[in-house]
Amino acid sequence: MDPLTRKAILGLAQLFVTLAVALFGPAWTFNYPFAWLFLAVFFASAGLITAYLAKHDPALLERRIRGGPSVETEPLQKTIQAAAALVFMSTFLVASLDRRFELSHVPPALAIAGDVAVALGFYTIFRVLRENSYTATSIAVAPGQTVVSTGPYAAVRHPMYAGALLMLAGAPLALGSWWALVLLVPMTTVIVARLLDEERMLTAHLPGYADYCRSVRYRLLPGVW
């Protein structure tokens, strides 16, 4: 196994441990079937994408595993990334506490629909990664980068964020928590702030991006915004 793949797998393992602690710790029980199914769907999806990139686009995989506030160059993006990480983890902590105190009663069928949404969100992200080899976790223009307007980019300007929001909307339901779903509001706010700042930077530094924005009107949801 090459060092890059090993590093990616280690990152997934660390994320699994982090999410498992967040889900089963506050709940104070491992008897949380919704959480086990969610973790299976989440990491099966993430693992398949990682395996694909390791084989077909290792340069993109290397860019994807360098993430977080520390890699951003702009103070605003550092703040946005930190806020996104906080809200992301809070979603799982709230769901776990919801399970402990049995505050929500999400029907199993709806929880499974949430898992389907998580998988579809990951599939959308996979299509973006397959279409655009420059989708780094930080906002920057790489040498030789060009505007991508095919695949999911023909429908919306930010299909990666659209897929992430679909996944994040499905996660609380998959975990059986109505209360965790409330955190989708601040997460959406953070993502919108990030993409608007990203558009400003790309318009200034990526040739052809302004024309692309005029051609593709919608940012996240076709026909809406």
C-alpha positions in Angstrom: 0.0 0.0 0.0 1.4 3.4 -1.0 1.9 6.2 1.6 -0.9 8.3 0.2 -3.5 5.6 0.4 -2.3 4.6 3.9 -2.7 8.3 5.0 -6.2 8.5 3.5 -7.3 5.3 5.2 -5.8 6.5 8.5 -7.8 9.7 8.1 -11.0 7.8 7.6 -10.3 5.6 10.6 -9.7 8.7 12.8 -13.0 10.2 11.5 -14.8 7.0 12.3 -13.5 7.0 15.9 -14.4 10.6 16.3 -18.0 10.1 15.0 -18.4 6.9 17.0 -17.4 8.7 20.2 -19.7 11.6 19.4 -22.7 9.3 18.7 -22.3 6.6 21.4 -20.6 8.7 24.2 -23.4 11.2 25.0 -26.0 8.5 24.3 -24.3 6.4 26.9 -25.2 3.2 25.0 -24.1 1.2 22.0 -27.8 0.2 21.6 -28.3 2.8 18.9 -29.2 0.9 15.7 -29.8 4.1 13.7 -26.3 5.2 14.5 -24.7 1.9 13.4 -26.6 1.9 10.1 -25.6 5.5 9.5 -21.9 4.8 10.2 -22.1 1.9 7.8 -23.6 4.0 5.0 -21.3 7.0 5.6 -18.0 5.1 5.7 -18.9 2.6 2.9 -19.6 5.7 0.7 -16.5 7.5 1.8 -14.4 4.4 1.5 -15.5 3.7 -2.1 -14.8 7.3 -3.1 -11.3 7.0 -1.5 -10.6 3.8 -3.3 -11.6 5.3 -6.6 -9.4 8.3 -6.2 -6.5 6.3 -5.0 -6.7 4.3 -8.2 -7.8 6.9 -10.8 -6.8 10.3 -9.4 -4.2 10.2 -6.6 -3.3 13.9 -7.1 -6.9 14.8 -6.3 -6.9 12.4 -3.3 -3.8 14.2 -2.0 -5.6 17.5 -2.3 -8.7 16.2 -0.6 -7.0 14.9 2.5 -5.5 18.3 3.2 -8.4 20.1 4.7 -9.6 22.2 7.6 -9.1 25.9 8.7 -5.3 25.6 8.9 -4.9 25.2 5.1 -7.0 28.2 4.2 -5.2 31.4 3.3 -8.0 33.9 3.9 -9.1 34.8 7.4 -12.8 34.7 6.4 -12.4 31.1 5.1 -10.6 30.0 8.2 -13.5 31.3 10.3 -16.1 29.6 7.9 -14.2 26.3 8.0 -14.0 26.4 11.8 -17.7 27.2 12.1 -18.5 24.3 9.6 -16.5 21.8 11.7 -18.3 23.0 14.9 -21.8 22.6 13.4 -20.9 19.3 11.8 -19.8 17.8 15.1 -22.7 19.4 17.0 -25.1 17.5 14.7 -23.9 14.2 16.0 -23.7 15.3 19.6 -27.2 16.6 19.5 -28.5 13.4 17.9 -26.7 11.4 20.5 -28.3 13.4 23.4 -31.6 13.1 21.6 -31.2 9.3 21.7 -30.2 9.3 25.3 -33.2 11.3 26.5 -35.6 9.9 23.8 -36.7 13.3 22.7 -37.5 12.4 19.1 -39.5 9.6 17.5 -38.5 9.3 13.9 -40.2 6.4 12.0 -37.7 3.7 10.9 -38.8 4.2 7.2 -37.9 7.9 7.4 -34.6 7.1 9.1 -33.8 4.7 6.2 -34.8 7.5 3.8 -32.2 9.7 5.6 -29.6 7.0 4.9 -30.6 7.0 1.3 -30.1 10.8 1.2 -26.7 10.4 2.8 -25.7 7.9 0.1 -27.1 10.1 -2.7 -25.2 13.1 -1.3 -22.0 11.1 -1.4 -22.8 10.0 -5.0 -23.3 13.6 -6.0 -19.9 14.4 -4.5 -18.3 11.4 -6.3 -19.7 12.8 -9.6 -18.2 16.1 -8.9 -14.8 14.6 -8.0 -14.8 12.5 -11.2 -15.7 15.6 -13.3 -13.3 18.1 -11.7 -9.9 17.1 -10.6 -9.2 20.5 -9.0 -11.8 20.2 -6.2 -9.4 20.9 -3.3 -10.7 21.3 0.3 -9.3 24.9 0.4 -10.3 27.8 -1.9 -7.5 28.4 -4.3 -6.8 28.4 -8.1 -4.2 25.7 -9.0 -1.8 26.1 -11.9 -3.4 25.0 -15.1 -6.9 25.0 -13.6 -9.7 25.7 -16.0 -13.5 26.2 -15.6 -15.5 23.0 -15.5 -19.0 23.3 -17.0 -19.9 19.7 -17.7 -21.6 17.0 -15.7 -23.2 18.3 -12.5 -21.6 21.7 -13.1 -24.0 22.2 -16.0 -26.9 22.2 -13.6 -25.5 24.3 -10.7 -22.3 26.2 -10.0 -21.6 24.4 -6.7 -22.7 20.7 -7.0 -20.2 19.7 -4.3 -21.9 21.8 -1.7 -25.3 20.7 -3.0 -24.3 17.1 -2.4 -22.9 17.9 1.0 -26.1 19.6 2.0 -28.1 16.6 0.9 -25.9 14.4 3.0 -26.2 16.7 6.0 -30.0 16.9 5.6 -30.2 13.2 5.6 -27.9 12.5 8.6 -30.2 13.8 11.4 -33.1 11.7 10.0 -30.8 8.7 9.6 -29.8 9.1 13.3 -33.5 9.4 14.4 -33.2 13.0 15.6 -35.6 15.9 14.8 -33.6 18.2 17.0 -30.3 17.6 15.1 -32.1 18.6 11.9 -32.3 22.1 13.3 -28.5 22.4 12.8 -29.0 22.2 9.1 -29.9 25.9 9.3 -26.6 27.2 10.5 -24.7 24.7 8.3 -26.6 26.0 5.3 -25.7 29.5 6.3 -22.0 28.6 6.6 -22.0 26.8 3.2 -23.7 29.8 1.5 -21.1 32.2 3.0 -18.3 30.0 1.8 -19.6 29.6 -1.8 -20.3 33.3 -2.2 -16.7 34.1 -1.1 -15.5 31.3 -3.4 -17.3 32.8 -6.3 -15.7 36.2 -5.6 -12.3 34.7 -5.6 -12.8 32.5 -8.7 -14.3 35.4 -10.7 -11.2 37.5 -9.9 -8.6 34.8 -10.5 -10.0 32.0 -12.8 -10.3 33.0 -16.4 -13.7 32.3 -17.8 -15.5 31.9 -14.5 -17.5 35.0 -14.8 -18.8 33.8 -18.2 -19.6 30.5 -16.6 -21.7 32.2 -13.9 -23.6 34.1 -16.5 -24.3 30.8 -18.3 -25.3 28.7 -15.2 -27.6 30.8 -13.2 -28.2 28.6 -10.2 -25.8 28.0 -7.4 -27.2 25.0 -5.4 -30.7 24.1 -6.5 -31.8 24.3 -10.1 -34.8 26.6 -10.5 -34.5 27.9 -7.0 -31.1 29.5 -6.2 
